[in-house]
């Protein structure tokens, strides 16, 4: 998961960014129940949503048990 910093957060040290990643990872795990990889990116790095739905295709191979 990519997380974008506000402009006020650009001056954070590497250690502070790592601490934020750890806190976010823990909060997401406790609320949703899944583990995530967090990457902090600079302000403006993530394009804004266009409000349109996008199709997602599951291209994984089916697992056959037995």
CHARMM-style PDB file with segment names, atoms N, HN, CA, C and O in Angstrom:
ATOM      1  N   UNK     1       0.850  -1.154   0.000  1.00  0.00      PROA
ATOM      2  CA  UNK     1       0.000   0.000   0.000  1.00  0.00      PROA
ATOM      3  C   UNK     1       0.904   1.226   0.000  1.00  0.00      PROA
ATOM      4  O   UNK     1       1.846   1.326   0.786  1.00  0.00      PROA
ATOM      5  N   UNK     2       0.598   2.147  -0.891  1.00  0.00      PROA
ATOM      6  HN  UNK     2      -0.168   2.066  -1.530  1.00  0.00      PROA
ATOM      7  CA  UNK     2       1.356   3.402  -0.916  1.00  0.00      PROA
ATOM      8  C   UNK     2       0.575   4.458  -0.148  1.00  0.00      PROA
ATOM      9  O   UNK     2      -0.630   4.625  -0.343  1.00  0.00      PROA
ATOM     10  N   UNK     3       1.272   5.161   0.717  1.00  0.00      PROA
ATOM     11  HN  UNK     3       2.250   5.026   0.875  1.00  0.00      PROA
ATOM     12  CA  UNK     3       0.674   6.202   1.551  1.00  0.00      PROA
ATOM     13  C   UNK     3       1.382   7.505   1.238  1.00  0.00      PROA
ATOM     14  O   UNK     3       2.611   7.574   1.228  1.00  0.00      PROA
ATOM     15  N   UNK     4       0.595   8.537   0.981  1.00  0.00      PROA
ATOM     16  HN  UNK     4      -0.403   8.482   0.989  1.00  0.00      PROA
ATOM     17  CA  UNK     4       1.163   9.833   0.597  1.00  0.00      PROA
ATOM     18  C   UNK     4       1.245  10.759   1.810  1.00  0.00      PROA
ATOM     19  O   UNK     4       0.283  10.893   2.567  1.00  0.00      PROA
ATOM     20  N   UNK     5       2.395  11.390   1.983  1.00  0.00      PROA
ATOM     21  HN  UNK     5       3.176  11.281   1.369  1.00  0.00      PROA
ATOM     22  CA  UNK     5       2.581  12.370   3.054  1.00  0.00      PROA
ATOM     23  C   UNK     5       1.999  13.718   2.651  1.00  0.00      PROA
ATOM     24  O   UNK     5       1.991  14.074   1.473  1.00  0.00      PROA
ATOM     25  N   UNK     6       1.518  14.454   3.629  1.00  0.00      PROA
ATOM     26  HN  UNK     6       1.525  14.165   4.586  1.00  0.00      PROA
ATOM     27  CA  UNK     6       1.160  15.849   3.383  1.00  0.00      PROA
ATOM     28  C   UNK     6       2.451  16.640   3.239  1.00  0.00      PROA
ATOM     29  O   UNK     6       3.524  16.163   3.607  1.00  0.00      PROA
ATOM     30  N   UNK     7       2.343  17.836   2.707  1.00  0.00      PROA
ATOM     31  HN  UNK     7       1.471  18.224   2.407  1.00  0.00      PROA
ATOM     32  CA  UNK     7       3.531  18.672   2.540  1.00  0.00      PROA
ATOM     33  C   UNK     7       4.222  18.934   3.874  1.00  0.00      PROA
ATOM     34  O   UNK     7       5.446  19.054   3.921  1.00  0.00      PROA
ATOM     35  N   UNK     8       3.455  19.022   4.954  1.00  0.00      PROA
ATOM     36  HN  UNK     8       2.460  18.924   4.916  1.00  0.00      PROA
ATOM     37  CA  UNK     8       4.047  19.277   6.271  1.00  0.00      PROA
ATOM     38  C   UNK     8       4.880  18.093   6.766  1.00  0.00      PROA
ATOM     39  O   UNK     8       5.694  18.257   7.674  1.00  0.00      PROA
ATOM     40  N   UNK     9       4.693  16.911   6.190  1.00  0.00      PROA
ATOM     41  HN  UNK     9       4.032  16.777   5.452  1.00  0.00      PROA
ATOM     42  CA  UNK     9       5.434  15.730   6.615  1.00  0.00      PROA
ATOM     43  C   UNK     9       6.701  15.471   5.836  1.00  0.00      PROA
ATOM     44  O   UNK     9       7.397  14.489   6.096  1.00  0.00      PROA
ATOM     45  N   UNK    10       7.016  16.333   4.883  1.00  0.00      PROA
ATOM     46  HN  UNK    10       6.451  17.130   4.671  1.00  0.00      PROA
ATOM     47  CA  UNK    10       8.199  16.117   4.052  1.00  0.00      PROA
ATOM     48  C   UNK    10       9.499  16.222   4.839  1.00  0.00      PROA
ATOM     49  O   UNK    10      10.512  15.657   4.427  1.00  0.00      PROA
ATOM     50  N   UNK    11       9.488  16.929   5.955  1.00  0.00      PROA
ATOM     51  HN  UNK    11       8.665  17.387   6.289  1.00  0.00      PROA
ATOM     52  CA  UNK    11      10.708  17.126   6.742  1.00  0.00      PROA
ATOM     53  C   UNK    11      10.953  15.998   7.746  1.00  0.00      PROA
ATOM     54  O   UNK    11      11.891  16.080   8.539  1.00  0.00      PROA
ATOM     55  N   UNK    12      10.131  14.953   7.726  1.00  0.00      PROA
ATOM     56  HN  UNK    12       9.369  14.887   7.081  1.00  0.00      PROA
ATOM     57  CA  UNK    12      10.305  13.854   8.673  1.00  0.00      PROA
ATOM     58  C   UNK    12      11.580  13.079   8.373  1.00  0.00      PROA
ATOM     59  O   UNK    12      11.969  12.916   7.217  1.00  0.00      PROA
ATOM     60  N   UNK    13      12.218  12.609   9.426  1.00  0.00      PROA
ATOM     61  HN  UNK    13      11.902  12.742  10.366  1.00  0.00      PROA
ATOM     62  CA  UNK    13      13.430  11.808   9.257  1.00  0.00      PROA
ATOM     63  C   UNK    13      13.057  10.390   8.813  1.00  0.00      PROA
ATOM     64  O   UNK    13      11.892   9.997   8.865  1.00  0.00      PROA
ATOM     65  N   UNK    14      14.055   9.642   8.382  1.00  0.00      PROA
ATOM     66  HN  UNK    14      15.002   9.961   8.340  1.00  0.00      PROA
ATOM     67  CA  UNK    14      13.837   8.256   7.959  1.00  0.00      PROA
ATOM     68  C   UNK    14      13.269   7.436   9.118  1.00  0.00      PROA
ATOM     69  O   UNK    14      12.380   6.607   8.922  1.00  0.00      PROA
ATOM     70  N   UNK    15      13.782   7.668  10.311  1.00  0.00      PROA
ATOM     71  HN  UNK    15      14.504   8.341  10.470  1.00  0.00      PROA
ATOM     72  CA  UNK    15      13.314   6.942  11.493  1.00  0.00      PROA
ATOM     73  C   UNK    15      11.841   7.251  11.779  1.00  0.00      PROA
ATOM     74  O   UNK    15      11.077   6.352  12.129  1.00  0.00      PROA
ATOM     75  N   UNK    16      11.444   8.507  11.632  1.00  0.00      PROA
ATOM     76  HN  UNK    16      12.065   9.238  11.348  1.00  0.00      PROA
ATOM     77  CA  UNK    16      10.050   8.890  11.866  1.00  0.00      PROA
ATOM     78  C   UNK    16       9.134   8.257  10.819  1.00  0.00      PROA
ATOM     79  O   UNK    16       8.030   7.820  11.144  1.00  0.00      PROA
ATOM     80  N   UNK    17       9.586   8.205   9.567  1.00  0.00      PROA
ATOM     81  HN  UNK    17      10.483   8.560   9.302  1.00  0.00      PROA
ATOM     82  CA  UNK    17       8.788   7.560   8.516  1.00  0.00      PROA
ATOM     83  C   UNK    17       8.626   6.071   8.796  1.00  0.00      PROA
ATOM     84  O   UNK    17       7.547   5.516   8.590  1.00  0.00      PROA
ATOM     85  N   UNK    18       9.683   5.425   9.260  1.00  0.00      PROA
ATOM     86  HN  UNK    18      10.560   5.876   9.427  1.00  0.00      PROA
ATOM     87  CA  UNK    18       9.613   4.000   9.602  1.00  0.00      PROA
ATOM     88  C   UNK    18       8.630   3.765  10.742  1.00  0.00      PROA
ATOM     89  O   UNK    18       7.881   2.787  10.735  1.00  0.00      PROA
ATOM     90  N   UNK    19       8.636   4.660  11.716  1.00  0.00      PROA
ATOM     91  HN  UNK    19       9.244   5.454  11.722  1.00  0.00      PROA
ATOM     92  CA  UNK    19       7.716   4.547  12.848  1.00  0.00      PROA
ATOM     93  C   UNK    19       6.263   4.703  12.376  1.00  0.00      PROA
ATOM     94  O   UNK    19       5.382   3.975  12.833  1.00  0.00      PROA
ATOM     95  N   UNK    20       6.018   5.639  11.475  1.00  0.00      PROA
ATOM     96  HN  UNK    20       6.734   6.230  11.103  1.00  0.00      PROA
ATOM     97  CA  UNK    20       4.673   5.826  10.922  1.00  0.00      PROA
ATOM     98  C   UNK    20       4.235   4.575  10.166  1.00  0.00      PROA
ATOM     99  O   UNK    20       3.092   4.140  10.301  1.00  0.00      PROA
ATOM    100  N   UNK    21       5.135   3.995   9.372  1.00  0.00      PROA
ATOM    101  HN  UNK    21       6.064   4.349   9.262  1.00  0.00      PROA
ATOM    102  CA  UNK    21       4.828   2.757   8.643  1.00  0.00      PROA
ATOM    103  C   UNK    21       4.423   1.651   9.610  1.00  0.00      PROA
ATOM    104  O   UNK    21       3.439   0.946   9.382  1.00  0.00      PROA
ATOM    105  N   UNK    22       5.179   1.505  10.677  1.00  0.00      PROA
ATOM    106  HN  UNK    22       5.978   2.077  10.862  1.00  0.00      PROA
ATOM    107  CA  UNK    22       4.897   0.467  11.668  1.00  0.00      PROA
ATOM    108  C   UNK    22       3.527   0.693  12.310  1.00  0.00      PROA
ATOM    109  O   UNK    22       2.757  -0.254  12.473  1.00  0.00      PROA
ATOM    110  N   UNK    23       3.220   1.933  12.673  1.00  0.00      PROA
ATOM    111  HN  UNK    23       3.845   2.702  12.540  1.00  0.00      PROA
ATOM    112  CA  UNK    23       1.933   2.245  13.298  1.00  0.00      PROA
ATOM    113  C   UNK    23       0.777   1.974  12.338  1.00  0.00      PROA
ATOM    114  O   UNK    23      -0.241   1.407  12.734  1.00  0.00      PROA
ATOM    115  N   UNK    24       0.933   2.378  11.079  1.00  0.00      PROA
ATOM    116  HN  UNK    24       1.760   2.839  10.757  1.00  0.00      PROA
ATOM    117  CA  UNK    24      -0.121   2.133  10.092  1.00  0.00      PROA
ATOM    118  C   UNK    24      -0.330   0.644   9.864  1.00  0.00      PROA
ATOM    119  O   UNK    24      -1.465   0.170   9.808  1.00  0.00      PROA
ATOM    120  N   UNK    25       0.767  -0.090   9.732  1.00  0.00      PROA
ATOM    121  HN  UNK    25       1.689   0.295   9.777  1.00  0.00      PROA
ATOM    122  CA  UNK    25       0.692  -1.534   9.517  1.00  0.00      PROA
ATOM    123  C   UNK    25      -0.063  -2.194  10.667  1.00  0.00      PROA
ATOM    124  O   UNK    25      -0.902  -3.066  10.439  1.00  0.00      PROA
ATOM    125  N   UNK    26       0.227  -1.786  11.895  1.00  0.00      PROA
ATOM    126  HN  UNK    26       0.908  -1.078  12.080  1.00  0.00      PROA
ATOM    127  CA  UNK    26      -0.434  -2.351  13.070  1.00  0.00      PROA
ATOM    128  C   UNK    26      -1.925  -1.996  13.095  1.00  0.00      PROA
ATOM    129  O   UNK    26      -2.761  -2.852  13.385  1.00  0.00      PROA
ATOM    130  N   UNK    27      -2.256  -0.748  12.795  1.00  0.00      PROA
ATOM    131  HN  UNK    27      -1.577  -0.053  12.559  1.00  0.00      PROA
ATOM    132  CA  UNK    27      -3.667  -0.321  12.824  1.00  0.00      PROA
ATOM    133  C   UNK    27      -4.487  -1.032  11.757  1.00  0.00      PROA
ATOM    134  O   UNK    27      -5.619  -1.442  12.013  1.00  0.00      PROA
ATOM    135  N   UNK    28      -3.922  -1.180  10.564  1.00  0.00      PROA
ATOM    136  HN  UNK    28      -3.002  -0.847  10.356  1.00  0.00      PROA
ATOM    137  CA  UNK    28      -4.637  -1.880   9.491  1.00  0.00      PROA
ATOM    138  C   UNK    28      -4.839  -3.339   9.867  1.00  0.00      PROA
ATOM    139  O   UNK    28      -5.925  -3.886   9.674  1.00  0.00      PROA
ATOM    140  N   UNK    29      -3.799  -3.973  10.404  1.00  0.00      PROA
ATOM    141  HN  UNK    29      -2.917  -3.529  10.561  1.00  0.00      PROA
ATOM    142  CA  UNK    29      -3.893  -5.379  10.818  1.00  0.00      PROA
ATOM    143  C   UNK    29      -4.958  -5.560  11.891  1.00  0.00      PROA
ATOM    144  O   UNK    29      -5.724  -6.522  11.837  1.00  0.00      PROA
ATOM    145  N   UNK    30      -5.023  -4.655  12.866  1.00  0.00      PROA
ATOM    146  HN  UNK    30      -4.401  -3.873  12.910  1.00  0.00      PROA
ATOM    147  CA  UNK    30      -5.992  -4.799  13.952  1.00  0.00      PROA
ATOM    148  C   UNK    30      -7.418  -4.482  13.507  1.00  0.00      PROA
ATOM    149  O   UNK    30      -8.365  -5.047  14.053  1.00  0.00      PROA
ATOM    150  N   UNK    31      -7.593  -3.594  12.528  1.00  0.00      PROA
ATOM    151  HN  UNK    31      -6.823  -3.135  12.085  1.00  0.00      PROA
ATOM    152  CA  UNK    31      -8.938  -3.212  12.093  1.00  0.00      PROA
ATOM    153  C   UNK    31      -9.484  -4.124  10.996  1.00  0.00      PROA
ATOM    154  O   UNK    31     -10.659  -4.493  11.024  1.00  0.00      PROA
ATOM    155  N   UNK    32      -8.641  -4.489  10.033  1.00  0.00      PROA
ATOM    156  HN  UNK    32      -7.687  -4.190  10.010  1.00  0.00      PROA
ATOM    157  CA  UNK    32      -9.106  -5.236   8.869  1.00  0.00      PROA
ATOM    158  C   UNK    32      -8.745  -6.717   8.969  1.00  0.00      PROA
ATOM    159  O   UNK    32      -9.442  -7.575   8.426  1.00  0.00      PROA
ATOM    160  N   UNK    33      -7.650  -7.005   9.667  1.00  0.00      PROA
ATOM    161  HN  UNK    33      -7.084  -6.308  10.107  1.00  0.00      PROA
ATOM    162  CA  UNK    33      -7.248  -8.389   9.837  1.00  0.00      PROA
ATOM    163  C   UNK    33      -6.282  -8.896   8.782  1.00  0.00      PROA
ATOM    164  O   UNK    33      -6.037 -10.099   8.695  1.00  0.00      PROA
ATOM    165  N   UNK    34      -5.727  -7.992   7.977  1.00  0.00      PROA
ATOM    166  HN  UNK    34      -5.926  -7.015   8.048  1.00  0.00      PROA
ATOM    167  CA  UNK    34      -4.751  -8.414   6.973  1.00  0.00      PROA
ATOM    168  C   UNK    34      -3.447  -7.656   7.181  1.00  0.00      PROA
ATOM    169  O   UNK    34      -3.435  -6.518   7.652  1.00  0.00      PROA
ATOM    170  N   UNK    35      -2.356  -8.310   6.821  1.00  0.00      PROA
ATOM    171  HN  UNK    35      -2.365  -9.234   6.439  1.00  0.00      PROA
ATOM    172  CA  UNK    35      -1.048  -7.663   6.897  1.00  0.00      PROA
ATOM    173  C   UNK    35      -0.787  -6.928   5.587  1.00  0.00      PROA
ATOM    174  O   UNK    35      -1.153  -7.413   4.516  1.00  0.00      PROA
ATOM    175  N   UNK    36      -0.162  -5.771   5.671  1.00  0.00      PROA
ATOM    176  HN  UNK    36       0.135  -5.377   6.541  1.00  0.00      PROA
ATOM    177  CA  UNK    36       0.125  -4.982   4.478  1.00  0.00      PROA
ATOM    178  C   UNK    36       1.567  -4.520   4.492  1.00  0.00      PROA
ATOM    179  O   UNK    36       2.192  -4.412   5.547  1.00  0.00      PROA
ATOM    180  N   UNK    37       2.083  -4.252   3.311  1.00  0.00      PROA
ATOM    181  HN  UNK    37       1.575  -4.340   2.454  1.00  0.00      PROA
ATOM    182  CA  UNK    37       3.376  -3.591   3.170  1.00  0.00      PROA
ATOM    183  C   UNK    37       3.080  -2.125   2.910  1.00  0.00      PROA
ATOM    184  O   UNK    37       2.321  -1.802   1.996  1.00  0.00      PROA
ATOM    185  N   UNK    38       3.657  -1.243   3.688  1.00  0.00      PROA
ATOM    186  HN  UNK    38       4.273  -1.505   4.430  1.00  0.00      PROA
ATOM    187  CA  UNK    38       3.416   0.191   3.581  1.00  0.00      PROA
ATOM    188  C   UNK    38       4.634   0.857   2.960  1.00  0.00      PROA
ATOM    189  O   UNK    38       5.764   0.618   3.384  1.00  0.00      PROA
ATOM    190  N   UNK    39       4.399   1.693   1.954  1.00  0.00      PROA
ATOM    191  HN  UNK    39       3.480   1.887   1.610  1.00  0.00      PROA
ATOM    192  CA  UNK    39       5.446   2.513   1.355  1.00  0.00      PROA
ATOM    193  C   UNK    39       5.001   3.962   1.440  1.00  0.00      PROA
ATOM    194  O   UNK    39       3.940   4.316   0.926  1.00  0.00      PROA
ATOM    195  N   UNK    40       5.801   4.803   2.085  1.00  0.00      PROA
ATOM    196  HN  UNK    40       6.663   4.515   2.503  1.00  0.00      PROA
ATOM    197  CA  UNK    40       5.474   6.223   2.187  1.00  0.00      PROA
ATOM    198  C   UNK    40       6.096   6.940   1.003  1.00  0.00      PROA
ATOM    199  O   UNK    40       7.297   6.828   0.754  1.00  0.00      PROA
ATOM    200  N   UNK    41       5.263   7.684   0.272  1.00  0.00      PROA
ATOM    201  HN  UNK    41       4.288   7.775   0.474  1.00  0.00      PROA
ATOM    202  CA  UNK    41       5.727   8.446  -0.888  1.00  0.00      PROA
ATOM    203  C   UNK    41       5.491   9.929  -0.642  1.00  0.00      PROA
ATOM    204  O   UNK    41       4.714  10.305   0.237  1.00  0.00      PROA
ATOM    205  N   UNK    42       6.155  10.759  -1.412  1.00  0.00      PROA
ATOM    206  HN  UNK    42       6.786  10.454  -2.125  1.00  0.00      PROA
ATOM    207  CA  UNK    42       6.036  12.205  -1.250  1.00  0.00      PROA
ATOM    208  C   UNK    42       4.692  12.722  -1.747  1.00  0.00      PROA
ATOM    209  O   UNK    42       3.991  12.057  -2.510  1.00  0.00      PROA
ATOM    210  N   UNK    43       4.360  13.898  -1.306  1.00  0.00      PROA
ATOM    211  HN  UNK    43       4.929  14.439  -0.686  1.00  0.00      PROA
ATOM    212  CA  UNK    43       3.116  14.562  -1.673  1.00  0.00      PROA
ATOM    213  C   UNK    43       3.016  14.701  -3.189  1.00  0.00      PROA
ATOM    214  O   UNK    43       3.970  15.135  -3.836  1.00  0.00      PROA
ATOM    215  N   UNK    44       1.875  14.337  -3.757  1.00  0.00      PROA
ATOM    216  HN  UNK    44       1.101  13.984  -3.232  1.00  0.00      PROA
ATOM    217  CA  UNK    44       1.653  14.464  -5.193  1.00  0.00      PROA
ATOM    218  C   UNK    44       2.096  13.266  -6.005  1.00  0.00      PROA
ATOM    219  O   UNK    44       1.948  13.271  -7.227  1.00  0.00      PROA
ATOM    220  N   UNK    45       2.638  12.234  -5.365  1.00  0.00      PROA
ATOM    221  HN  UNK    45       2.758  12.230  -4.373  1.00  0.00      PROA
ATOM    222  CA  UNK    45       3.130  11.058  -6.087  1.00  0.00      PROA
ATOM    223  C   UNK    45       2.016  10.114  -6.524  1.00  0.00      PROA
ATOM    224  O   UNK    45       2.151   9.413  -7.527  1.00  0.00      PROA
ATOM    225  N   UNK    46       0.929  10.094  -5.783  1.00  0.00      PROA
ATOM    226  HN  UNK    46       0.819  10.663  -4.969  1.00  0.00      PROA
ATOM    227  CA  UNK    46      -0.183   9.199  -6.105  1.00  0.00      PROA
ATOM    228  C   UNK    46      -1.228   9.992  -6.880  1.00  0.00      PROA
ATOM    229  O   UNK    46      -1.704  11.019  -6.397  1.00  0.00      PROA
ATOM    230  N   UNK    47      -1.595   9.526  -8.086  1.00  0.00      PROA
ATOM    231  HN  UNK    47      -1.209   8.691  -8.478  1.00  0.00      PROA
ATOM    232  CA  UNK    47      -2.596  10.263  -8.865  1.00  0.00      PROA
ATOM    233  C   UNK    47      -3.957  10.256  -8.172  1.00  0.00      PROA
ATOM    234  O   UNK    47      -4.339   9.275  -7.535  1.00  0.00      PROA
ATOM    235  N   UNK    48      -4.665  11.347  -8.307  1.00  0.00      PROA
ATOM    236  HN  UNK    48      -4.354  12.144  -8.825  1.00  0.00      PROA
ATOM    237  CA  UNK    48      -6.002  11.451  -7.721  1.00  0.00      PROA
ATOM    238  C   UNK    48      -6.946  10.498  -8.426  1.00  0.00      PROA
ATOM    239  O   UNK    48      -6.777  10.197  -9.608  1.00  0.00      PROA
ATOM    240  N   UNK    49      -7.938  10.027  -7.695  1.00  0.00      PROA
ATOM    241  HN  UNK    49      -8.075  10.272  -6.735  1.00  0.00      PROA
ATOM    242  CA  UNK    49      -8.940   9.137  -8.263  1.00  0.00      PROA
ATOM    243  C   UNK    49      -9.791   9.908  -9.260  1.00  0.00      PROA
ATOM    244  O   UNK    49     -10.131  11.070  -9.036  1.00  0.00      PROA
ATOM    245  N   UNK    50     -10.131   9.253 -10.357  1.00  0.00      PROA
ATOM    246  HN  UNK    50      -9.855   8.309 -10.539  1.00  0.00      PROA
ATOM    247  CA  UNK    50     -10.994   9.877 -11.363  1.00  0.00      PROA
ATOM    248  C   UNK    50     -12.461   9.617 -11.068  1.00  0.00      PROA
ATOM    249  O   UNK    50     -13.334  10.128 -11.768  1.00  0.00      PROA
ATOM    250  N   UNK    51     -12.738   8.833 -10.044  1.00  0.00      PROA
ATOM    251  HN  UNK    51     -12.028   8.417  -9.475  1.00  0.00      PROA
ATOM    252  CA  UNK    51     -14.116   8.533  -9.685  1.00  0.00      PROA
ATOM    253  C   UNK    51     -14.750   7.473 -10.562  1.00  0.00      PROA
ATOM    254  O   UNK    51     -15.953   7.227 -10.468  1.00  0.00      PROA
ATOM    255  N   UNK    52     -13.960   6.846 -11.407  1.00  0.00      PROA
ATOM    256  HN  UNK    52     -12.983   7.046 -11.484  1.00  0.00      PROA
ATOM    257  CA  UNK    52     -14.477   5.817 -12.303  1.00  0.00      PROA
ATOM    258  C   UNK    52     -14.150   4.439 -11.734  1.00  0.00      PROA
ATOM    259  O   UNK    52     -13.121   4.240 -11.088  1.00  0.00      PROA
ATOM    260  N   UNK    53     -15.040   3.510 -11.989  1.00  0.00      PROA
ATOM    261  HN  UNK    53     -15.875   3.671 -12.515  1.00  0.00      PROA
ATOM    262  CA  UNK    53     -14.772   2.132 -11.593  1.00  0.00      PROA
ATOM    263  C   UNK    53     -13.774   1.528 -12.576  1.00  0.00      PROA
ATOM    264  O   UNK    53     -13.798   1.837 -13.767  1.00  0.00      PROA
ATOM    265  N   UNK    54     -12.917   0.684 -12.077  1.00  0.00      PROA
ATOM    266  HN  UNK    54     -12.897   0.433 -11.109  1.00  0.00      PROA
ATOM    267  CA  UNK    54     -11.996  -0.003 -12.980  1.00  0.00      PROA
ATOM    268  C   UNK    54     -12.180  -1.498 -12.796  1.00  0.00      PROA
ATOM    269  O   UNK    54     -12.456  -1.975 -11.695  1.00  0.00      PROA
ATOM    270  N   UNK    55     -12.024  -2.216 -13.871  1.00  0.00      PROA
ATOM    271  HN  UNK    55     -11.800  -1.828 -14.765  1.00  0.00      PROA
ATOM    272  CA  UNK    55     -12.204  -3.659 -13.825  1.00  0.00      PROA
ATOM    273  C   UNK    55     -10.941  -4.319 -13.296  1.00  0.00      PROA
ATOM    274  O   UNK    55      -9.821  -3.930 -13.626  1.00  0.00      PROA
ATOM    275  N   UNK    56     -11.157  -5.313 -12.479  1.00  0.00      PROA
ATOM    276  HN  UNK    56     -12.067  -5.629 -12.211  1.00  0.00      PROA
ATOM    277  CA  UNK    56     -10.049  -6.081 -11.924  1.00  0.00      PROA
ATOM    278  C   UNK    56     -10.238  -7.522 -12.360  1.00  0.00      PROA
ATOM    279  O   UNK    56     -11.300  -8.108 -12.146  1.00  0.00      PROA
ATOM    280  N   UNK    57      -9.220  -8.089 -12.965  1.00  0.00      PROA
ATOM    281  HN  UNK    57      -8.357  -7.614 -13.139  1.00  0.00      PROA
ATOM    282  CA  UNK    57      -9.279  -9.467 -13.429  1.00  0.00      PROA
ATOM    283  C   UNK    57      -8.409 -10.334 -12.534  1.00  0.00      PROA
ATOM    284  O   UNK    57      -7.248 -10.014 -12.279  1.00  0.00      PROA
ATOM    285  N   UNK    58      -8.977 -11.430 -12.063  1.00  0.00      PROA
ATOM    286  HN  UNK    58      -9.920 -11.691 -12.270  1.00  0.00      PROA
ATOM    287  CA  UNK    58      -8.230 -12.381 -11.245  1.00  0.00      PROA
ATOM    288  C   UNK    58      -7.543 -13.355 -12.193  1.00  0.00      PROA
ATOM    289  O   UNK    58      -8.186 -14.250 -12.742  1.00  0.00      PROA
ATOM    290  N   UNK    59      -6.240 -13.183 -12.387  1.00  0.00      PROA
ATOM    291  HN  UNK    59      -5.718 -12.456 -11.941  1.00  0.00      PROA
ATOM    292  CA  UNK    59      -5.483 -14.002 -13.323  1.00  0.00      PROA
ATOM    293  C   UNK    59      -4.732 -15.139 -12.631  1.00  0.00      PROA
ATOM    294  O   UNK    59      -3.898 -15.810 -13.238  1.00  0.00      PROA
ATOM    295  N   UNK    60      -5.043 -15.343 -11.350  1.00  0.00      PROA
ATOM    296  HN  UNK    60      -5.721 -14.798 -10.856  1.00  0.00      PROA
ATOM    297  CA  UNK    60      -4.395 -16.453 -10.642  1.00  0.00      PROA
ATOM    298  C   UNK    60      -4.938 -17.778 -11.157  1.00  0.00      PROA
ATOM    299  O   UNK    60      -6.098 -17.876 -11.557  1.00  0.00      PROA
ATOM    300  N   UNK    61      -4.089 -18.788 -11.142  1.00  0.00      PROA
ATOM    301  HN  UNK    61      -3.146 -18.709 -10.817  1.00  0.00      PROA
ATOM    302  CA  UNK    61      -4.519 -20.123 -11.545  1.00  0.00      PROA
ATOM    303  C   UNK    61      -5.329 -20.729 -10.407  1.00  0.00      PROA
ATOM    304  O   UNK    61      -5.009 -20.546  -9.233  1.00  0.00      PROA
ATOM    305  N   UNK    62      -6.377 -21.450 -10.773  1.00  0.00      PROA
ATOM    306  HN  UNK    62      -6.636 -21.599 -11.727  1.00  0.00      PROA
ATOM    307  CA  UNK    62      -7.225 -22.089  -9.773  1.00  0.00      PROA
ATOM    308  C   UNK    62      -6.458 -23.213  -9.092  1.00  0.00      PROA
ATOM    309  O   UNK    62      -5.726 -23.958  -9.744  1.00  0.00      PROA
ATOM    310  N   UNK    63      -6.626 -23.332  -7.790  1.00  0.00      PROA
ATOM    311  HN  UNK    63      -7.221 -22.727  -7.261  1.00  0.00      PROA
ATOM    312  CA  UNK    63      -5.977 -24.388  -7.022  1.00  0.00      PROA
ATOM    313  C   UNK    63      -6.926 -25.568  -6.942  1.00  0.00      PROA
ATOM    314  O   UNK    63      -8.060 -25.434  -6.481  1.00  0.00      PROA
ATOM    315  N   UNK    64      -6.460 -26.723  -7.393  1.00  0.00      PROA
ATOM    316  HN  UNK    64      -5.539 -26.832  -7.767  1.00  0.00      PROA
ATOM    317  CA  UNK    64      -7.273 -27.936  -7.362  1.00  0.00      PROA
ATOM    318  C   UNK    64      -6.781 -28.791  -6.211  1.00  0.00      PROA
ATOM    319  O   UNK    64      -5.616 -29.186  -6.173  1.00  0.00      PROA
ATOM    320  N   UNK    65      -7.673 -29.077  -5.271  1.00  0.00      PROA
ATOM    321  HN  UNK    65      -8.620 -28.756  -5.302  1.00  0.00      PROA
ATOM    322  CA  UNK    65      -7.284 -29.909  -4.133  1.00  0.00      PROA
ATOM    323  C   UNK    65      -7.809 -31.322  -4.343  1.00  0.00      PROA
ATOM    324  O   UNK    65      -8.852 -31.535  -4.962  1.00  0.00      PROA
ATOM    325  N   UNK    66      -7.069 -32.263  -3.821  1.00  0.00      PROA
ATOM    326  HN  UNK    66      -6.222 -32.090  -3.319  1.00  0.00      PROA
ATOM    327  CA  UNK    66      -7.577 -33.623  -3.917  1.00  0.00      PROA
ATOM    328  C   UNK    66      -6.599 -34.591  -4.272  1.00  0.00      PROA
ATOM    329  OT1 UNK    66      -6.914 -35.775  -4.383  1.00  0.00      PROA
TER     330      UNK     66
END
